[in-house]
């Protein structure tokens, strides 16, 4: 199976001084989950990566679980890692 491009739009990231997550930390987290070619967009909480498979629910759960330690260190964030396959013709990050 070939790799597909996925995106995450994380809500509640970097909206106040107590809810900041550095994009380098987010990239590191996503890479630690086995995602490849991870890119983030400024300090938006938006990310894109390449991965095998198409189980976006499992990806979402893994991201949310991986972010728990970051949230505990910096205050409470809203859970909502929205992942989905990037479609052809969309601009790649």
C-alpha positions, 0 to 999 in steps of 0.5 A: 500500500502506498503512503497517503498524505493526512492532515490534522487541524488541532483546535485550542492550540496556542490561543493563550500563554497557558495553552502553547505547544511549540510546533517543533514538539508537535512535529516530534510527537507526530514523528514518534507515532510513525508518521513521515514527512511531518510539516506544521504551519506556523503556530496554528496547530495544523499539521500534515504527514505521510502514513500507511493505512487509512484508519484515521480514527486510530490516528486521531486517538494516537495524536490525542493520547500523545498530546496528553502530557503536553496538555498537562504541562501547559494547561487544558486544551480542547481535544479535537485532532481532526485527521483526514486524507488530503485530496489530490489537487490540494496544496501540500504543506 
